[in-house]
Amino acid sequence: MPVKRDALDLIGNTPAVDVSQLSPNPDVRLVAKLESANPTGSVKDRIAKAMVLDAEADGTLGPGKRILEPSSGNTGIALAMIARMRGYPITVVMPENTSPERRWMLEVFGAEIVPSPGAEGSNGAVRLARRMILEHPDWVFLYQYANEANPRVHYETTGPEILRDVPDVTHFVAGLGTSGTVLGVGTYLKEMHPDIEVYAVEPPAGELVDGLRSLDDGFIPPVYEKWGGADLLSGKRIVRPRESVEQTRRLADAGIFAGLSSGAALAGACRLAERIDAGTVVFIVSDGGWKYLSSQAWTGDLDDVVEQATKIVYF
């Protein structure tokens, strides 16, 4: 493997691993796409790099400009790493009840953290950031929920990687957060093979599954509408917090130390496997488990872990 120019060149080309031992159907192959292998340990490295490079290319972002972004964790951390590498100050608005791992990682890369009300979740962080940018119009608001680079980078990189490494893919499953991953990858896969089915995983309205959002809670990411999410998706799978934790533990049985939204994605993939006769389901492992250690998701009492996950934001 050639020496990379810098850490940004480590982003993408993540491995895929067969975890069919976790499939409830012996005729359905399960493949995990390990986005946890990115430099800061999450799928958000891809969009952070794409958003920064786009903003630099069009002149929006330049020397001395401050980046502002609402995030409950992974996007903020990825942007903070890139901002430090390229000399930009950065302010991340995040819920006050995020896990300590999230805050510590932002501090490692020198980000300023502005807390938003914990009870309002990630939607509250978005609202606060949108007010702040009105007060600081000279700052650069990349805004992952509406930034075209978010789904586009998955269309250009993640989707082709999946088809290259798993050419027999028949179904794709990813969590619904900003919706960039599921829409970008799904659009590419269906353009290449229209018979491939694309499914999103979301929590029930009013319930918290880390890293995921329910569209029924009232906030629909602009990229979801722009990229035709309603028409693209073959369906959605509803996953509750307890099932997310249980399936995260099952991933560890396969040697994959992943975050709680990855357990939700596995849960969605397993439900899909139960209702189809045969096929190959690829699902996204969004981030690594080390960002969730304080949740005791693997070692704590299951009821206690689920209860704690409703109070602390881990994604």
C-alpha positions as CSV (number, residue, x, y, z in Angstrom):
1,M,0.0,0.0,0.0
2,P,1.5,3.4,-1.0
3,V,2.1,6.1,1.6
4,K,-0.8,8.5,1.9
5,R,-0.2,12.2,1.5
6,D,-2.1,13.0,4.7
7,A,-4.9,11.7,6.9
8,L,-7.5,12.9,4.5
9,D,-6.4,10.3,2.0
10,L,-7.3,7.7,4.6
11,I,-10.9,8.5,4.3
12,G,-13.0,6.0,2.3
13,N,-12.3,2.7,0.8
14,T,-13.4,1.1,4.0
15,P,-13.6,-2.7,4.3
16,A,-16.7,-4.9,4.0
17,V,-16.9,-8.1,6.1
18,D,-19.3,-11.0,5.8
19,V,-21.3,-11.5,9.0
20,S,-23.8,-14.0,7.7
21,Q,-23.5,-15.9,11.0
22,L,-25.8,-13.2,12.4
23,S,-28.4,-13.7,9.6
24,P,-31.8,-15.3,10.7
25,N,-32.1,-16.8,7.2
26,P,-29.4,-19.2,5.9
27,D,-30.1,-18.1,2.4
28,V,-29.6,-14.4,3.1
29,R,-26.0,-13.2,3.3
30,L,-25.2,-10.3,5.5
31,V,-22.3,-7.9,4.8
32,A,-21.2,-5.1,7.1
33,K,-19.6,-2.0,5.5
34,L,-17.2,-0.8,8.2
35,E,-17.2,3.0,8.1
36,S,-15.7,2.7,11.6
37,A,-12.4,2.3,9.7
38,N,-12.2,6.0,8.8
39,P,-9.7,8.2,10.6
40,T,-12.0,9.6,13.3
41,G,-13.9,6.3,13.4
42,S,-17.1,7.2,11.6
43,V,-19.0,7.5,8.3
44,K,-19.1,11.3,8.8
45,D,-15.4,11.6,7.8
46,R,-16.6,11.3,4.2
47,I,-19.0,14.2,4.3
48,A,-16.8,16.4,6.5
49,K,-14.0,16.1,3.9
50,A,-16.4,16.7,1.0
51,M,-18.1,19.7,2.6
52,V,-14.8,21.4,3.5
53,L,-13.2,20.8,0.0
54,D,-16.3,22.1,-1.7
55,A,-16.4,25.2,0.5
56,E,-12.7,25.8,-0.2
57,A,-13.2,25.3,-4.0
58,D,-16.0,27.9,-4.3
59,G,-14.3,30.4,-2.0
60,T,-16.7,30.2,0.9
61,L,-14.0,28.8,3.2
62,G,-10.6,30.4,3.3
63,P,-7.8,31.5,5.7
64,G,-9.1,32.7,9.1
65,K,-12.7,31.7,8.5
66,R,-14.5,30.0,11.4
67,I,-16.6,26.9,10.7
68,L,-19.9,26.5,12.5
69,E,-21.8,23.2,12.6
70,P,-24.5,21.6,14.7
71,S,-23.7,18.0,15.6
72,S,-24.4,15.4,18.2
73,G,-20.9,14.0,17.7
74,N,-19.4,12.3,14.7
75,T,-19.7,15.1,12.1
76,G,-18.4,17.6,14.5
77,I,-15.4,15.4,15.4
78,A,-14.6,14.8,11.7
79,L,-14.9,18.5,10.9
80,A,-12.7,19.4,13.9
81,M,-10.0,17.0,12.8
82,I,-10.0,18.6,9.3
83,A,-10.2,22.1,10.6
84,R,-7.2,21.5,12.8
85,M,-5.2,20.1,9.9
86,R,-6.1,23.0,7.6
87,G,-5.9,25.8,10.2
88,Y,-9.6,26.8,10.6
89,P,-11.2,27.7,13.9
90,I,-14.4,25.7,14.5
91,T,-17.4,26.0,16.7
92,V,-19.6,22.9,17.2
93,V,-23.1,23.2,18.7
94,M,-24.1,20.0,20.4
95,P,-26.7,18.9,23.0
96,E,-25.5,19.3,26.6
97,N,-26.2,15.7,27.3
98,T,-23.8,14.2,24.8
99,S,-21.5,11.5,26.0
100,P,-18.1,12.5,27.5
101,E,-16.3,10.7,24.6
102,R,-17.8,13.1,22.1
103,R,-16.7,16.2,24.1
104,W,-13.2,14.9,24.7
105,M,-12.7,14.1,21.0
106,L,-13.8,17.6,20.1
107,E,-11.4,19.0,22.7
108,V,-8.5,16.9,21.2
109,F,-8.9,18.7,17.9
110,G,-9.3,22.2,19.5
111,A,-13.0,22.8,18.8
112,E,-15.1,25.3,20.7
113,I,-18.2,23.6,22.1
114,V,-21.5,25.5,22.5
115,P,-24.1,23.4,24.4
116,S,-27.7,23.3,23.4
117,P,-30.6,22.1,25.6
118,G,-30.3,18.3,26.0
119,A,-34.1,17.8,26.0
120,E,-34.2,19.2,22.5
121,G,-31.7,16.7,21.1
122,S,-30.0,17.2,17.7
123,N,-32.9,19.3,16.5
124,G,-32.2,21.8,19.3
125,A,-28.6,22.0,18.2
126,V,-29.7,22.8,14.7
127,R,-32.0,25.6,15.8
128,L,-29.3,27.2,18.0
129,A,-26.7,27.0,15.2
130,R,-29.1,28.6,12.8
131,R,-29.6,31.5,15.2
132,M,-25.9,31.8,15.7
133,I,-25.0,32.1,12.1
134,L,-27.4,35.1,11.8
135,E,-25.3,36.7,14.6
136,H,-22.0,35.8,12.9
137,P,-22.6,36.1,9.1
138,D,-18.8,36.0,8.5
139,W,-18.7,32.4,9.8
140,V,-19.1,29.4,7.5
141,F,-22.2,27.3,8.1
142,L,-21.6,24.0,6.3
143,Y,-24.9,22.5,7.6
144,Q,-24.7,18.8,6.8
145,Y,-28.6,18.4,6.7
146,A,-28.8,20.6,3.6
147,N,-25.3,20.3,2.1
148,E,-25.3,18.7,-1.4
149,A,-21.9,17.3,-0.7
150,N,-23.4,15.0,2.0
151,P,-25.3,12.6,-0.3
152,R,-23.1,13.3,-3.3
153,V,-19.9,11.9,-1.6
154,H,-21.8,8.7,-0.8
155,Y,-23.0,8.5,-4.4
156,E,-19.5,9.0,-5.7
157,T,-17.5,6.9,-3.2
158,T,-19.5,4.7,-0.8
159,G,-21.9,3.3,-3.4
160,P,-19.2,2.4,-5.9
161,E,-17.1,0.8,-3.2
162,I,-20.1,-1.4,-2.1
163,L,-20.8,-2.6,-5.7
164,R,-17.1,-3.2,-6.3
165,D,-16.6,-5.3,-3.2
166,V,-20.1,-6.9,-3.0
167,P,-21.2,-7.2,-6.7
168,D,-24.1,-9.6,-5.7
169,V,-25.7,-7.1,-3.4
170,T,-29.5,-7.2,-3.6
171,H,-30.5,-5.1,-0.7
172,F,-29.0,-2.1,1.1
173,V,-29.8,-0.9,4.6
174,A,-28.6,2.2,6.4
175,G,-29.8,4.3,9.4
176,L,-31.8,7.5,8.7
177,G,-30.0,10.4,10.3
178,T,-29.2,13.3,7.9
179,S,-30.3,10.7,5.2
180,G,-27.1,11.4,3.2
181,T,-25.7,7.9,3.4
182,V,-28.9,6.0,2.5
183,L,-29.8,8.4,-0.3
184,G,-26.4,8.8,-1.9
185,V,-25.6,5.1,-1.8
186,G,-29.1,4.0,-2.7
187,T,-29.3,6.3,-5.7
188,Y,-26.0,5.0,-7.1
189,L,-26.9,1.3,-6.5
190,K,-30.3,1.7,-8.1
191,E,-28.9,3.5,-11.1
192,M,-26.5,0.6,-11.7
193,H,-29.0,-2.1,-10.9
194,P,-32.6,-1.0,-10.6
195,D,-33.7,-4.2,-8.9
196,I,-31.6,-3.5,-5.8
197,E,-33.9,-2.5,-2.9
198,V,-33.0,0.3,-0.4
199,Y,-34.2,0.4,3.2
200,A,-33.8,3.0,5.9
201,V,-33.8,2.3,9.6
202,E,-35.5,4.8,12.0
203,P,-36.8,4.8,15.5
204,P,-40.5,5.2,16.4
205,A,-41.6,8.8,16.6
206,G,-40.7,10.2,20.0
207,E,-38.1,7.6,20.8
208,L,-34.3,7.9,20.7
209,V,-32.1,5.5,18.9
210,D,-28.6,7.0,18.8
211,G,-27.6,8.5,15.5
212,L,-31.1,8.0,14.0
213,R,-34.1,10.2,13.6
214,S,-37.8,9.6,12.8
215,L,-39.2,11.8,10.0
216,D,-42.4,11.7,12.0
217,D,-40.8,13.9,14.7
218,G,-41.2,16.9,12.4
219,F,-37.8,17.6,10.9
220,I,-37.2,16.4,7.4
221,P,-33.6,17.0,6.3
222,P,-33.6,19.1,3.1
223,V,-31.3,16.6,1.4
224,Y,-34.0,13.9,1.9
225,E,-36.5,15.9,-0.1
226,K,-34.0,17.1,-2.7
227,W,-32.7,13.5,-3.4
228,G,-36.2,12.1,-3.6
229,G,-36.1,9.9,-0.5
230,A,-39.8,9.1,-0.5
231,D,-39.5,7.7,-4.1
232,L,-36.1,6.0,-3.7
233,L,-36.7,4.0,-0.6
234,S,-38.3,0.5,-0.9
235,G,-39.3,0.9,2.7
236,K,-38.3,1.7,6.3
237,R,-37.7,-0.5,9.3
238,I,-38.6,0.7,12.8
239,V,-36.0,-0.2,15.4
240,R,-36.5,0.5,19.1
241,P,-33.7,1.4,21.6
242,R,-33.6,-2.0,23.2
243,E,-33.2,-3.9,19.9
244,S,-30.4,-1.5,18.9
245,V,-28.4,-2.4,22.0
246,E,-29.1,-6.1,21.7
247,Q,-27.9,-6.2,18.1
248,T,-24.9,-4.0,18.9
249,R,-23.9,-6.8,21.3
250,R,-24.4,-9.4,18.5
251,L,-22.0,-7.5,16.3
252,A,-19.4,-8.0,19.0
253,D,-20.0,-11.7,18.7
254,A,-18.8,-11.3,15.1
255,G,-15.7,-9.4,16.3
256,I,-17.1,-6.0,15.3
257,F,-16.9,-3.3,18.0
258,A,-19.4,-0.8,16.7
259,G,-21.7,2.0,17.9
260,L,-25.4,1.7,18.8
261,S,-26.7,2.9,15.4
262,S,-24.8,0.1,13.8
263,G,-26.8,-2.3,16.0
264,A,-30.0,-0.7,14.7
265,A,-28.8,-1.1,11.1
266,L,-28.1,-4.8,11.8
267,A,-31.6,-5.1,13.3
268,G,-33.1,-3.7,10.1
269,A,-31.0,-6.0,8.0
270,C,-32.1,-9.0,10.0
271,R,-35.8,-8.1,9.7
272,L,-35.3,-7.8,6.0
273,A,-33.6,-11.2,5.9
274,E,-36.5,-12.8,7.6
275,R,-39.0,-11.6,4.9
276,I,-37.0,-12.4,1.7
277,D,-36.2,-15.8,0.3
278,A,-32.6,-15.2,-0.6
279,G,-30.1,-12.4,-1.3
280,T,-27.2,-10.4,-0.1
281,V,-27.9,-7.5,2.3
282,V,-25.3,-4.8,2.8
283,F,-25.7,-2.6,5.9
284,I,-23.6,0.3,7.2
285,V,-21.6,0.2,10.4
286,S,-21.6,3.9,11.0
287,D,-19.0,4.2,13.7
288,G,-16.8,2.4,16.2
289,G,-17.8,1.3,19.7
290,W,-15.0,3.2,21.5
291,K,-17.2,6.3,21.4
292,Y,-19.9,4.5,23.4
293,L,-17.8,2.9,26.2
294,S,-19.4,5.1,28.9
295,S,-22.8,3.7,28.0
296,Q,-21.7,0.2,29.2
297,A,-23.7,-1.1,26.2
298,W,-21.8,-4.4,26.1
299,T,-21.3,-5.1,29.8
300,G,-24.1,-3.3,31.7
301,D,-27.5,-4.6,32.6
302,L,-29.6,-4.3,29.5
303,D,-32.5,-2.4,31.1
304,D,-30.1,0.1,32.7
305,V,-28.2,0.6,29.4
306,V,-31.5,1.2,27.5
307,E,-32.7,3.7,30.1
308,Q,-29.4,5.6,30.1
309,A,-29.5,5.8,26.3
310,T,-32.7,7.8,26.5
311,K,-30.9,10.4,28.6
312,I,-27.5,10.7,27.0
313,V,-26.7,11.3,23.3
314,Y,-24.0,8.9,22.2
315,F,-23.9,9.7,18.4
